[in-house]
């Protein structure tokens, strides 16, 4: 080293002299270089190297390396919203901390290269990951040997934090599934016979789409956010099929039990109001899509859905009044002698008997101001019964209009059963 000092020009005091060609020549200049290496690498390719010596005897060694690391132990539970840590470990191979001690230049473990054209760091041009931050520290790591049990090596740890770019993945994979779920919600505006077919078709379509999605997402032994989302979709669609079958079953008994129709209409209105906004809300919450445009779209759809269905609520009142009328008609038109001849009995559900009790005050006997139910005997609970009561008239104009025909009268010689307990839920 001292032998080259006389040959250095004063102009080299600032920039130093490049001795790379001398060090790497066939007769190399004898200069000691630290044996720094990367832990856990698959391949290292050196692109460029520069070695400089300054008049004060200090040396600068720079290398441009392309290093291939094995796939780190990533946690994909939050995929596609996952953040991953990429760790780099540097250490000397043969020289312990008594010979070689590492430190970061200007206390900065990482310096980002900048693209001169865009004036931005090159790492920000990555199409898959978003660079967020880094951390670095140096410790003297113990590495005892038989000859030196207290041996330590100066070891540098650098940790890079990256966030996956989620937008493209969510829009290509999760948004189509959400669209199909919304389409299933529109099935509540169709007839009952078509709803099951529409839902089953959407399940098949989403299943085929999920097979495609499973080929591009990490195949791991635990559920990711994407897997949880698809599973929730399948559960929701399966429950909706159960709801459709329940509605079909109830509709078939609406002739015998008028209030079943009220229940079906109420259930339709509830799902029309809730299904589409809730589907969009689940999509936004699962994938943190709190973008102003997406939130504005969801609010608009919710408002439109509520406005469209708010005018349908009056239909429930009309159907409810009609159901009360049909129930009273069913109750009053019961002919004991004819049913005994046909060996038939009248049966009411719990809810129907409850409605009869609540509305009985509006029916009074024409010959007496007292309500009919106060003047007649009762029968045992949960029993089939025949009806016998005096003629009556409706003393309320509203219920006269909706609950019973103006010319309607109860048959004579019947028993009043409005004070009974709940009866069996069977068809007439």
Secondary structure in CASP SS format (residue, H / E / C, confidence):
PFRMAT SS
TARGET T0000
AUTHOR 0000-0000-0000
METHOD secondary structure of the structure
MODEL  1
X C 1.00
X H 1.00
X H 1.00
X H 1.00
X H 1.00
X H 1.00
X H 1.00
X C 1.00
X C 1.00
X C 1.00
X C 1.00
X H 1.00
X H 1.00
X H 1.00
X H 1.00
X C 1.00
X E 1.00
X E 1.00
X C 1.00
X H 1.00
X H 1.00
X H 1.00
X H 1.00
X C 1.00
X C 1.00
X C 1.00
X C 1.00
X C 1.00
X C 1.00
X C 1.00
X C 1.00
X C 1.00
X C 1.00
X C 1.00
X C 1.00
X E 1.00
X E 1.00
X E 1.00
X C 1.00
X C 1.00
X E 1.00
X E 1.00
X E 1.00
X E 1.00
X E 1.00
X E 1.00
X E 1.00
X E 1.00
X E 1.00
X E 1.00
X E 1.00
X E 1.00
X E 1.00
X C 1.00
X C 1.00
X C 1.00
X C 1.00
X C 1.00
X E 1.00
X E 1.00
X E 1.00
X E 1.00
X E 1.00
X E 1.00
X E 1.00
X E 1.00
X E 1.00
X E 1.00
X E 1.00
X C 1.00
X C 1.00
X C 1.00
X C 1.00
X C 1.00
X C 1.00
X C 1.00
X C 1.00
X C 1.00
X C 1.00
X C 1.00
X C 1.00
X C 1.00
X E 1.00
X E 1.00
X E 1.00
X E 1.00
X E 1.00
X E 1.00
X E 1.00
X E 1.00
X E 1.00
X E 1.00
X C 1.00
X C 1.00
X C 1.00
X C 1.00
X C 1.00
X C 1.00
X C 1.00
X C 1.00
X C 1.00
X C 1.00
X C 1.00
X C 1.00
X H 1.00
X H 1.00
X H 1.00
X C 1.00
X C 1.00
X C 1.00
X C 1.00
X C 1.00
X C 1.00
X E 1.00
X E 1.00
X C 1.00
X C 1.00
X C 1.00
X C 1.00
X E 1.00
X E 1.00
X H 1.00
X H 1.00
X H 1.00
X H 1.00
X C 1.00
X C 1.00
X C 1.00
X E 1.00
X E 1.00
X E 1.00
X E 1.00
X E 1.00
X E 1.00
X E 1.00
X E 1.00
X E 1.00
X E 1.00
X E 1.00
X E 1.00
X E 1.00
X E 1.00
X C 1.00
X C 1.00
X C 1.00
X C 1.00
X C 1.00
X C 1.00
X C 1.00
X C 1.00
X C 1.00
X E 1.00
X E 1.00
X E 1.00
X E 1.00
X E 1.00
X E 1.00
X E 1.00
X E 1.00
X E 1.00
X E 1.00
X E 1.00
X E 1.00
X E 1.00
X C 1.00
X C 1.00
X H 1.00
X H 1.00
X H 1.00
X H 1.00
X H 1.00
X H 1.00
X H 1.00
X H 1.00
X H 1.00
X H 1.00
X H 1.00
X H 1.00
X H 1.00
X H 1.00
X H 1.00
X H 1.00
X H 1.00
X H 1.00
X H 1.00
X H 1.00
X H 1.00
X H 1.00
X H 1.00
X C 1.00
X C 1.00
X H 1.00
X H 1.00
X H 1.00
X H 1.00
X H 1.00
X H 1.00
X H 1.00
X H 1.00
X H 1.00
X H 1.00
X H 1.00
X H 1.00
X H 1.00
X H 1.00
X H 1.00
X H 1.00
X H 1.00
X H 1.00
X H 1.00
X H 1.00
X H 1.00
X H 1.00
X C 1.00
X C 1.00
X C 1.00
X C 1.00
X C 1.00
X C 1.00
X C 1.00
X C 1.00
X C 1.00
X C 1.00
X C 1.00
X H 1.00
X H 1.00
X H 1.00
X H 1.00
X H 1.00
X H 1.00
X H 1.00
X H 1.00
X H 1.00
X H 1.00
X H 1.00
X H 1.00
X H 1.00
X H 1.00
X H 1.00
X H 1.00
X H 1.00
X H 1.00
X H 1.00
X H 1.00
X H 1.00
X H 1.00
X H 1.00
X H 1.00
X H 1.00
X H 1.00
X H 1.00
X H 1.00
X C 1.00
X C 1.00
X C 1.00
X C 1.00
X C 1.00
X C 1.00
X H 1.00
X H 1.00
X H 1.00
X H 1.00
X H 1.00
X H 1.00
X H 1.00
X H 1.00
X H 1.00
X H 1.00
X H 1.00
X H 1.00
X H 1.00
X H 1.00
X H 1.00
X H 1.00
X H 1.00
X H 1.00
X H 1.00
X H 1.00
X H 1.00
X H 1.00
X H 1.00
X H 1.00
X H 1.00
X H 1.00
X H 1.00
X H 1.00
X C 1.00
X C 1.00
X C 1.00
X C 1.00
X C 1.00
X H 1.00
X H 1.00
X H 1.00
X H 1.00
X H 1.00
X H 1.00
X H 1.00
X H 1.00
X H 1.00
X H 1.00
X H 1.00
X H 1.00
X H 1.00
X H 1.00
X H 1.00
X H 1.00
X H 1.00
X H 1.00
X H 1.00
X C 1.00
X C 1.00
X H 1.00
X H 1.00
X H 1.00
X H 1.00
X H 1.00
X H 1.00
X H 1.00
X H 1.00
X H 1.00
X H 1.00
X H 1.00
X H 1.00
X H 1.00
X H 1.00
X H 1.00
X H 1.00
X H 1.00
X H 1.00
X H 1.00
X H 1.00
X C 1.00
X C 1.00
X C 1.00
X H 1.00
X H 1.00
X H 1.00
X H 1.00
X H 1.00
X H 1.00
X C 1.00
X C 1.00
X C 1.00
X C 1.00
X E 1.00
X C 1.00
X C 1.00
X C 1.00
X H 1.00
X H 1.00
X H 1.00
X H 1.00
X H 1.00
X H 1.00
X H 1.00
X H 1.00
X H 1.00
X H 1.00
X H 1.00
X H 1.00
X H 1.00
X E 1.00
X E 1.00
X E 1.00
X C 1.00
X C 1.00
X C 1.00
X C 1.00
X C 1.00
X E 1.00
X H 1.00
X H 1.00
X H 1.00
X C 1.00
X C 1.00
X C 1.00
X C 1.00
X C 1.00
X C 1.00
X C 1.00
X C 1.00
X C 1.00
X C 1.00
X E 1.00
X C 1.00
X C 1.00
X C 1.00
X C 1.00
X C 1.00
X C 1.00
X E 1.00
X E 1.00
X E 1.00
X C 1.00
X C 1.00
X H 1.00
X H 1.00
X H 1.00
X H 1.00
X H 1.00
X H 1.00
X C 1.00
X C 1.00
X C 1.00
X C 1.00
X C 1.00
X C 1.00
X C 1.00
X C 1.00
X C 1.00
X C 1.00
X C 1.00
X C 1.00
X C 1.00
X C 1.00
X C 1.00
X C 1.00
X C 1.00
X C 1.00
X C 1.00
X C 1.00
X C 1.00
X C 1.00
X C 1.00
X C 1.00
X C 1.00
X C 1.00
END
